[in-house]
């Protein structure tokens, strides 16, 4: 891959990451925050792959795109169920 194409891909990945992270911060609902966090993780995994760090890309793909958003959603679900029981 030539230097110009790599620069363009890195720039796109950074922009998508920044937009997704901003969306996660500005979202009010935890489900939307988790979805934005997953998109951010996917963009970071792509960025690491472009930067020739496949081991980091695979780790980010697993943790940042799947595990962390899933844990957030499960935690929110557990908290909401606890609140319903208290009422």
C-alpha positions in Angstrom: 0.0 0.0 0.0 1.4 3.4 -0.9 1.9 6.2 1.6 -1.0 8.3 0.3 -3.6 5.5 0.5 -2.5 4.7 4.0 -2.8 8.3 5.0 -6.3 8.5 3.6 -7.3 5.3 5.4 -5.9 6.5 8.7 -7.6 9.8 8.4 -11.0 8.2 7.6 -10.6 5.8 10.5 -9.7 8.6 12.9 -12.7 10.7 11.8 -15.1 7.8 12.2 -13.6 7.1 15.6 -14.0 10.7 16.7 -17.6 10.9 15.4 -18.5 7.7 17.1 -16.9 8.7 20.4 -18.7 12.0 20.3 -21.9 10.2 19.6 -21.4 8.0 22.6 -20.8 11.0 24.8 -23.8 12.9 23.5 -26.3 10.0 23.5 -28.7 9.9 26.4 -29.8 6.2 26.1 -27.4 3.5 27.2 -28.2 1.3 24.2 -27.2 4.1 21.8 -24.1 4.7 23.8 -23.2 1.1 23.6 -23.8 1.0 19.8 -21.7 4.1 19.3 -18.9 2.6 21.4 -19.1 -0.6 19.3 -18.7 1.6 16.1 -15.8 3.4 17.7 -14.1 0.0 18.5 -14.7 -1.2 15.0 -13.1 2.0 13.6 -10.1 1.6 16.0 -9.7 -2.0 14.9 -9.6 -0.9 11.3 -7.1 1.8 12.2 -4.8 -0.7 13.9 -5.1 -3.0 10.9 -4.1 -0.2 8.5 -1.2 0.6 10.8 0.0 -3.0 10.5 -0.8 -4.1 14.1 -3.0 -7.1 13.5 -2.7 -8.4 17.0 -3.9 -5.2 18.5 -6.6 -4.9 15.8 -8.0 -8.4 16.7 -7.9 -7.5 20.4 -9.8 -4.3 19.8 -12.2 -6.1 17.6 -13.1 -8.5 20.3 -13.0 -6.2 23.3 -13.9 -2.8 22.0 -16.6 -4.0 19.5 -18.2 -6.9 21.3 -17.4 -7.4 25.0 -17.5 -3.9 26.3 -20.8 -2.9 24.7 -22.3 -6.2 25.8 -21.2 -5.7 29.4 -22.6 -2.1 29.4 -26.0 -3.4 28.1 -26.1 -6.2 30.6 -25.2 -3.9 33.5 -28.0 -1.4 32.5 -30.4 -4.3 32.2 -29.5 -5.5 35.7 -29.8 -2.0 37.2 -33.2 -1.5 35.6 -34.5 -4.8 36.9 -33.2 -3.9 40.4 -35.1 -0.6 40.3 -38.3 -2.4 39.2 -38.1 -4.7 42.2 -37.6 -1.8 44.6 -40.9 -0.2 43.6 
